[in-house]
Amino acid sequence: MLIVSSLVISSIATYPNYFATSLLLKDISESFASTVGVLGLIQSAASMVTLVFALILSALSLKLNARTLLLLGLGSLVASSLGCGLAQSVTMMSVFYALTGVGAAVIMPMGFTLVSQHIAENNRSKVIGWFIAGTTFSGIIGLPIVGFIADRYGWRMAYLGYALPLAVLGLVLSFATIPESHEKGAQGEAKGKMLDNYWLILRNRSACSCLVTAVLVMTAWSAADLYSAAFYRDRFLLSLTATSLLLTTTSLFFTVSSTFSGRFVERFGRKPLAVGAIFIAGLMVVSFTAVPNLYASMASRILASIFVSLFYNAKSNVTLEQVPQLRGTMMSLDQAATGLGGAIGAALGGAVFTLYGYWAIGPIHGLIMVLASLIFKALVIDKAK
């Protein structure tokens, strides 16, 4: 149970820097005599670091075990939080914030790998649900805490007084509770060359289909998530406070659904749940910008978040078992695919909005989710015994 607690805390510690920077971007830019637009580029830089390091991680996972890599990711978050809190220029802020991308690239795939190594398969779905829920729970509790701290003590204390202690706690707990492995490599079994291991995964049709599905789902979901606030404020004239409350509510539903998603996996099966959940989520995304009624749109948005959370648990379970001897590499590639989907989704969403307006974002991206469900249904094999 201590291992599970350390992994959940590590998950919660992954994104506080992101939430703090997003909420306090204006304050930080003013303190550095910069602009929001210029400082906002550090978010893009961190996303690129996540994508690149996720690919590097595939190589590192052949040399270092999952525990060591998890500690590396948490250490990068400690350095990032401390550096951002003490930064004296935009350049320093950019360099230290980029380390958040390293943490994001490492913690999720190595967390999944450690779950597969230390948690019995009959309990694995439940623990994965808790692990995924930690990322959104961080947003639910983080935004109010960050706002409270920054309002009273300044933006720097949001990093030093909230993000830093969480990262340190995750690092200490993981170091103390996760058993040290003497195996060389996150996989524990695979010792081949990196390109050979890539080829072993890429020639596996089912494994590749998992990665393609990850790209498509993140392409759709990142765009829907990114443009939700602006959509509700523009289409339904919601205030900033009301919009924040709505998005916090959707995050809460995502977290609760993730927490209990293991029960749904056990009842319906991993692949059937993944296919059905993302198909329904796609239909909800289609409708949330297309329907003219605010309450119908809100209901669709909340239902979409619930079914996406169910999909992620089921999909992660299936992905873990695609190439069992290369779990670390497989989950690193899955993280890279997710990062690629996020980058594509932001760009595609912007293009759709520019050409057709908000109403088209839901239908176009929702249909991408439906396509992902069909690919998963037709091409992915659930290899669990």
Backbone hydrogen bonds, N-H to C=O, Kabsch-Sander energy under -0.5 kcal/mol:
donor,donor_aa,acceptor,acceptor_aa,energy
5,S,1,M,-2.4
6,S,2,L,-2.3
7,L,3,I,-2.1
8,V,4,V,-2.5
9,I,5,S,-2.5
10,S,6,S,-2.2
11,S,7,L,-2.1
12,I,8,V,-2.5
13,A,9,I,-2.1
14,T,11,S,-1.2
15,Y,12,I,-0.5
19,F,15,Y,-2.2
20,A,16,P,-2.7
21,T,17,N,-2.4
22,S,18,Y,-2.5
23,L,19,F,-2.3
24,L,20,A,-2.2
25,L,21,T,-0.5
25,L,22,S,-0.6
28,I,24,L,-2.8
29,S,25,L,-2.5
30,E,26,K,-2.1
31,S,27,D,-1.8
32,F,28,I,-1.3
33,A,30,E,-1.2
34,S,29,S,-3.3
39,L,35,T,-2.5
40,G,36,V,-2.4
41,L,38,V,-1.3
42,I,39,L,-1.9
43,Q,40,G,-1.3
44,S,40,G,-0.8
45,A,41,L,-2.3
46,A,42,I,-2.2
47,S,43,Q,-2.0
48,M,44,S,-2.1
49,V,45,A,-2.2
50,T,46,A,-2.3
51,L,47,S,-2.1
52,V,48,M,-2.8
53,F,49,V,-3.1
54,A,50,T,-1.8
55,L,51,L,-1.1
56,I,52,V,-2.0
57,L,53,F,-2.7
58,S,54,A,-0.7
58,S,55,L,-0.6
59,A,55,L,-0.7
59,A,56,I,-1.0
60,L,56,I,-2.2
61,S,57,L,-2.7
62,L,59,A,-1.5
63,K,59,A,-0.5
63,K,60,L,-1.4
64,L,60,L,-3.0
69,L,65,N,-2.0
70,L,66,A,-2.5
71,L,67,R,-2.3
72,L,68,T,-1.9
73,G,69,L,-2.4
74,L,70,L,-2.5
75,G,71,L,-2.5
76,S,72,L,-1.9
77,L,73,G,-1.4
78,V,74,L,-2.0
79,A,75,G,-2.3
80,S,76,S,-2.3
81,S,77,L,-2.8
82,L,78,V,-2.4
83,G,79,A,-2.7
84,C,80,S,-2.8
85,G,81,S,-2.1
86,L,82,L,-1.4
87,A,83,G,-0.9
93,M,89,S,-2.3
94,S,90,V,-2.6
95,V,91,T,-2.3
96,F,92,M,-2.5
97,Y,93,M,-2.5
98,A,94,S,-1.7
99,L,95,V,-0.6
99,L,96,F,-0.8
100,T,97,Y,-1.8
101,G,97,Y,-0.5
101,G,98,A,-1.1
102,V,98,A,-0.8
103,G,99,L,-1.9
104,A,100,T,-2.5
105,A,101,G,-1.9
106,V,102,V,-1.7
107,I,103,G,-2.7
108,M,104,A,-0.7
110,M,106,V,-2.3
111,G,107,I,-2.2
112,F,108,M,-2.3
113,T,109,P,-2.0
114,L,110,M,-2.6
115,V,111,G,-2.1
116,S,112,F,-2.0
117,Q,113,T,-1.4
118,H,114,L,-2.3
119,I,115,V,-2.2
123,N,120,A,-1.7
124,R,120,A,-0.9
125,S,121,E,-0.6
127,V,123,N,-1.8
128,I,124,R,-2.7
129,G,125,S,-2.0
130,W,126,K,-1.8
131,F,127,V,-2.6
132,I,128,I,-2.6
133,A,129,G,-2.3
134,G,130,W,-1.5
135,T,131,F,-0.6
135,T,132,I,-1.1
136,T,132,I,-0.9
137,F,133,A,-2.7
138,S,134,G,-1.7
139,G,135,T,-0.7
140,I,136,T,-2.0
141,I,137,F,-2.3
142,G,138,S,-1.9
143,L,139,G,-1.8
145,I,141,I,-1.5
146,V,142,G,-3.4
147,G,143,L,-2.4
148,F,144,P,-2.4
149,I,145,I,-2.8
150,A,146,V,-2.8
151,D,147,G,-2.1
152,R,148,F,-1.3
153,Y,149,I,-3.2
154,G,150,A,-1.5
157,M,154,G,-0.8
158,A,155,W,-1.1
159,Y,155,W,-0.7
159,Y,156,R,-0.9
160,L,156,R,-2.3
161,G,157,M,-2.8
162,Y,158,A,-0.5
163,A,158,A,-1.8
164,L,159,Y,-2.9
166,L,162,Y,-1.6
167,A,163,A,-2.1
168,V,164,L,-2.6
169,L,165,P,-2.6
170,G,166,L,-2.5
171,L,167,A,-2.3
172,V,168,V,-2.9
173,L,169,L,-2.7
174,S,170,G,-2.3
175,F,171,L,-2.3
176,A,172,V,-2.2
177,T,173,L,-2.5
178,I,174,S,-1.8
185,G,183,E,-0.8
186,A,61,S,-3.3
186,A,64,L,-0.8
187,Q,61,S,-0.8
190,A,325,Q,-0.9
197,N,193,K,-2.1
198,Y,194,M,-2.7
199,W,195,L,-2.5
200,L,196,D,-2.1
201,I,197,N,-1.8
202,L,198,Y,-3.3
203,R,199,W,-2.0
204,N,201,I,-1.5
205,R,203,R,-0.8
208,C,204,N,-2.7
209,S,205,R,-2.1
210,C,206,S,-1.7
211,L,207,A,-1.8
212,V,208,C,-2.6
213,T,209,S,-2.4
214,A,210,C,-2.1
215,V,211,L,-2.1
216,L,212,V,-2.5
217,V,213,T,-2.8
218,M,214,A,-2.1
219,T,215,V,-2.3
220,A,216,L,-2.1
221,W,217,V,-3.1
222,S,218,M,-2.4
223,A,219,T,-1.1
224,A,220,A,-2.1
225,D,221,W,-2.6
226,L,222,S,-2.8
227,Y,223,A,-2.2
228,S,225,D,-0.7
229,A,225,D,-0.5
231,F,227,Y,-2.2
232,Y,228,S,-2.6
233,R,229,A,-2.1
234,D,230,A,-2.2
235,R,231,F,-3.3
236,F,231,F,-0.5
236,F,232,Y,-1.1
238,L,232,Y,-1.6
243,T,239,S,-2.5
244,S,240,L,-2.5
245,L,241,T,-2.2
246,L,242,A,-2.1
247,L,243,T,-2.5
248,T,244,S,-2.3
249,T,245,L,-2.1
250,T,246,L,-2.1
251,S,247,L,-2.0
252,L,248,T,-2.1
253,F,249,T,-2.4
254,F,250,T,-2.2
255,T,251,S,-2.4
256,V,252,L,-2.7
257,S,253,F,-2.6
258,S,254,F,-2.5
259,T,255,T,-2.3
260,F,256,V,-1.6
261,S,257,S,-0.6
261,S,258,S,-0.7
263,R,260,F,-1.1
264,F,260,F,-0.8
265,V,261,S,-2.1
266,E,262,G,-2.2
267,R,263,R,-1.8
268,F,264,F,-2.9
269,G,265,V,-2.1
273,L,269,G,-1.7
274,A,270,R,-2.3
275,V,271,K,-2.6
276,G,272,P,-2.6
277,A,273,L,-3.0
278,I,274,A,-2.0
279,F,275,V,-1.8
280,I,276,G,-2.3
281,A,277,A,-2.5
282,G,278,I,-2.1
283,L,279,F,-1.7
284,M,280,I,-2.1
285,V,281,A,-2.5
286,V,282,G,-2.4
287,S,283,L,-1.6
288,F,284,M,-1.7
289,T,285,V,-0.7
291,V,287,S,-2.5
297,S,293,N,-2.2
298,M,294,L,-2.7
299,A,295,Y,-2.3
300,S,296,A,-2.1
301,R,297,S,-2.4
302,I,298,M,-2.5
303,L,299,A,-2.6
304,A,300,S,-2.4
305,S,301,R,-1.8
306,I,302,I,-1.9
307,F,303,L,-2.4
308,V,304,A,-2.3
309,S,305,S,-1.8
310,L,306,I,-1.7
311,F,307,F,-2.1
312,Y,308,V,-2.4
313,N,309,S,-1.6
314,A,310,L,-2.1
315,K,311,F,-3.5
316,S,312,Y,-2.3
317,N,313,N,-2.1
318,V,314,A,-2.0
319,T,315,K,-2.9
320,L,316,S,-2.2
321,E,317,N,-0.8
321,E,318,V,-0.7
322,Q,319,T,-1.6
326,L,323,V,-2.7
327,R,324,P,-0.9
330,M,326,L,-2.9
331,M,327,R,-2.8
332,S,328,G,-1.8
333,L,329,T,-2.5
334,D,330,M,-1.9
335,Q,331,M,-2.0
336,A,332,S,-2.3
337,A,333,L,-2.7
338,T,334,D,-2.2
339,G,335,Q,-2.4
340,L,336,A,-2.6
341,G,337,A,-2.5
342,G,338,T,-2.2
343,A,339,G,-2.0
344,I,340,L,-2.5
345,G,341,G,-2.9
346,A,342,G,-2.0
347,A,343,A,-1.8
348,L,344,I,-3.3
349,G,345,G,-2.8
350,G,346,A,-1.8
351,A,347,A,-2.1
352,V,348,L,-2.8
353,F,349,G,-2.5
354,T,350,G,-2.3
355,L,351,A,-2.2
356,Y,352,V,-3.1
357,G,352,V,-0.8
357,G,353,F,-1.3
360,A,357,G,-1.0
361,I,358,Y,-1.6
362,G,358,Y,-0.7
364,I,360,A,-2.2
365,H,361,I,-2.1
366,G,362,G,-2.9
367,L,363,P,-2.0
368,I,364,I,-1.1
369,M,365,H,-1.5
370,V,366,G,-1.9
371,L,367,L,-2.3
372,A,368,I,-2.1
373,S,369,M,-2.1
374,L,370,V,-1.8
375,I,371,L,-2.2
376,F,372,A,-2.4
377,K,373,S,-2.3
378,A,374,L,-2.4
379,L,375,I,-2.7
380,V,375,I,-0.6
380,V,376,F,-1.3
383,K,381,I,-0.9
